[in-house]
Amino acid sequence: MKRLLLALLPLMLFLNCEKPKEKEDLIVEGLRPIYISLENITLAESQPAKEFGTLGKIVSTGNFILINEQFEGIHLIDNTNPLNPTKLHFWKIPGNVNFILKGNYLYADNTRDLLTIDIEDPAAIKLVSRIENVHSEFELSLPDRYVGFFECEDASKGVIVDWEATTLTNPKCRR
C-alpha cells in the first residue's frame, strides 16, 4: 500500500498544482495612425464647398483665398467682398499639405507625389501632370513632444497622414 501511495504522490501533486496565469493584456491610452492607401488615392477633383477641418497654409491671389485643409485638399474662397467671403469649391487632394500657385496652375503635394493641376475652371480642375515619389520618405511623425504608447507603422496600409488618440491593447511601440 505504501508503495502505491508513493507511486501516486507525484501524480497527485501534479494534479493539484494551479496552472500558471496567462499574461494579462496591457491596455493603455495612446495614438493610432490614420492612413491613406496609395492605391485608393483620388489625385485631384473639384467638389462643392464644405465645412473647414484642420486648416494649414493660406494663400491670397486676386479676389480669391485658397486655404489648405491638412491632408484633405484646398478650399477656394471668393473674397470679392471681404465682409462676406463666399466658399466656392473644395479641391480634394488627399495627403495635401503644401501648394503654390503660378498663373492658372496649382502645384500641390499628394502624399509622396507632386501634382500640377489646371485650375482655370475652378469647378472642374484638371490634372496636368504627376511626378511620383518626389517625397519618397513621406510620413507624418508623431506629434511634437508626444511621449507614450502608439501603434507601430504598417507600411502595407499606406501612408500615415494623421494620428488619433485611442485605447491600445498590448502596444509594441513607445516613445
C-alpha positions as CSV (number, residue, x, y, z in Angstrom):
1,M,0.0,0.0,0.0
2,K,2.9,2.3,0.9
3,R,4.4,1.7,-2.5
4,L,1.2,2.5,-4.3
5,L,0.9,5.8,-2.3
6,L,4.5,6.7,-3.1
7,A,3.9,6.0,-6.8
8,L,0.7,8.1,-6.9
9,L,2.2,11.0,-4.9
10,P,3.8,12.8,-7.8
11,L,0.6,12.4,-9.9
12,M,-1.5,13.8,-7.0
13,L,0.9,16.8,-6.6
14,F,0.8,17.5,-10.3
15,L,-3.0,17.4,-10.5
16,N,-3.3,19.7,-7.5
17,C,-1.0,22.4,-8.9
18,E,-2.6,25.5,-10.3
19,K,-1.9,26.4,-13.9
20,P,0.2,29.5,-14.3
21,K,-1.9,32.6,-15.1
22,E,-1.9,33.7,-18.6
23,K,-0.2,37.1,-19.2
24,E,-2.8,39.8,-18.8
25,D,-3.3,42.3,-21.6
26,L,-1.7,45.7,-21.2
27,I,-4.5,48.3,-22.0
28,V,-3.3,51.9,-22.3
29,E,-4.2,55.2,-23.9
30,G,-2.1,56.0,-26.9
31,L,-2.0,57.0,-30.6
32,R,-3.1,55.1,-33.7
33,P,-2.0,56.2,-37.2
34,I,-4.6,57.2,-39.8
35,Y,-3.5,56.0,-43.3
36,I,-4.2,56.9,-46.9
37,S,-4.0,53.9,-49.1
38,L,-1.7,54.7,-52.0
39,E,-3.9,52.5,-54.3
40,N,-7.1,54.4,-53.5
41,I,-5.9,58.0,-53.7
42,T,-8.0,60.2,-55.9
43,L,-5.5,62.5,-57.4
44,A,-7.5,65.7,-57.6
45,E,-11.1,66.6,-58.0
46,S,-13.3,69.6,-57.6
47,Q,-16.2,69.2,-55.1
48,P,-18.8,71.5,-53.7
49,A,-17.7,73.8,-50.8
50,K,-17.7,72.1,-47.4
51,E,-17.1,73.0,-43.8
52,F,-13.5,73.6,-42.6
53,G,-11.5,71.0,-40.9
54,T,-7.9,71.3,-39.6
55,L,-6.5,74.2,-41.6
56,G,-3.0,74.9,-42.9
57,K,-1.5,77.2,-45.4
58,I,-3.5,80.2,-46.7
59,V,-2.7,82.0,-50.0
60,S,-4.4,85.1,-51.3
61,T,-4.5,85.8,-55.1
62,G,-6.6,88.5,-56.7
63,N,-10.2,88.2,-55.3
64,F,-9.6,84.6,-54.1
65,I,-8.3,82.9,-51.0
66,L,-7.0,79.3,-51.0
67,I,-6.9,77.5,-47.7
68,N,-5.3,74.1,-47.2
69,E,-7.2,71.6,-45.1
70,Q,-4.5,69.4,-43.8
71,F,-4.2,66.1,-45.7
72,E,-7.6,66.6,-47.4
73,G,-7.3,69.4,-50.0
74,I,-7.9,73.1,-50.7
75,H,-10.8,75.3,-50.0
76,L,-11.4,78.1,-52.7
77,I,-13.0,81.2,-51.2
78,D,-14.3,84.2,-53.2
79,N,-13.1,87.3,-51.3
80,T,-14.5,89.9,-53.6
81,N,-16.4,91.3,-50.6
82,P,-14.1,90.8,-47.6
83,L,-17.0,91.4,-45.2
84,N,-18.8,88.5,-46.8
85,P,-16.4,85.9,-48.2
86,T,-18.1,83.0,-50.1
87,K,-17.0,79.4,-50.1
88,L,-16.9,78.3,-53.8
89,H,-15.3,74.9,-54.1
90,F,-13.3,72.3,-52.3
91,W,-10.5,70.7,-54.3
92,K,-10.0,67.2,-52.9
93,I,-6.3,66.4,-52.9
94,P,-5.7,63.5,-50.4
95,G,-2.5,63.9,-48.4
96,N,-2.1,67.6,-49.4
97,V,-0.1,69.8,-47.0
98,N,1.6,72.3,-49.2
99,F,0.8,74.1,-52.5
100,I,1.8,77.1,-54.6
101,L,0.1,78.9,-57.5
102,K,1.6,80.1,-60.8
103,G,-0.9,81.6,-63.2
104,N,-3.7,79.0,-63.8
105,Y,-1.7,76.2,-62.3
106,L,-1.7,74.8,-58.8
107,Y,1.3,72.8,-57.8
108,A,0.4,70.6,-54.8
109,D,1.8,67.6,-52.9
110,N,-0.3,64.5,-52.8
111,T,1.3,62.3,-50.1
112,R,4.6,61.4,-51.9
113,D,3.7,62.9,-55.3
114,L,3.8,66.4,-56.9
115,L,0.8,67.3,-58.9
116,T,0.3,70.0,-61.5
117,I,-3.3,71.0,-61.7
118,D,-5.0,73.3,-64.2
119,I,-7.4,75.5,-62.2
120,E,-8.6,77.7,-65.0
121,D,-12.1,76.3,-64.4
122,P,-12.4,76.0,-60.6
123,A,-15.5,73.9,-60.8
124,A,-13.7,71.3,-63.0
125,I,-10.0,71.2,-62.2
126,K,-7.8,69.0,-64.4
127,L,-4.7,67.1,-63.5
128,V,-1.9,68.1,-66.0
129,S,0.9,66.0,-64.6
130,R,2.0,63.9,-61.7
131,I,5.6,63.3,-60.6
132,E,5.7,60.2,-58.4
133,N,7.8,59.8,-55.3
134,V,9.1,63.3,-55.0
135,H,8.8,62.9,-51.3
136,S,9.9,59.3,-51.1
137,E,10.0,59.3,-47.3
138,F,6.6,61.0,-46.7
139,E,5.3,60.0,-43.3
140,L,3.7,62.1,-40.6
141,S,5.8,61.7,-37.5
142,L,4.3,61.5,-34.0
143,P,3.1,64.9,-32.6
144,D,5.9,67.1,-31.2
145,R,6.6,66.4,-27.6
146,Y,4.5,63.2,-27.6
147,V,5.7,60.7,-25.1
148,G,3.8,57.4,-24.7
149,F,2.5,54.4,-26.4
150,F,1.5,54.3,-30.1
151,E,0.5,51.7,-32.7
152,C,3.6,50.9,-34.8
153,E,3.6,51.9,-38.5
154,D,2.3,49.3,-41.0
155,A,3.5,50.4,-44.5
156,S,1.2,47.9,-46.1
157,K,-1.8,50.1,-45.0
158,G,-0.5,53.1,-46.9
159,V,0.9,56.5,-45.8
160,I,0.4,57.9,-42.3
161,V,-1.4,61.3,-42.6
162,D,-2.6,61.8,-39.0
163,W,-2.8,60.3,-35.6
164,E,-5.8,59.8,-33.3
165,A,-6.0,59.2,-29.6
166,T,-7.4,55.8,-28.7
167,T,-7.2,52.8,-26.3
168,L,-4.4,50.3,-27.3
169,T,-4.1,46.7,-26.3
170,N,-0.5,45.4,-25.9
171,P,1.2,48.2,-28.0
172,K,4.6,47.3,-29.2
173,C,5.8,50.9,-29.8
174,R,6.6,53.6,-27.3
175,R,8.5,56.9,-27.2
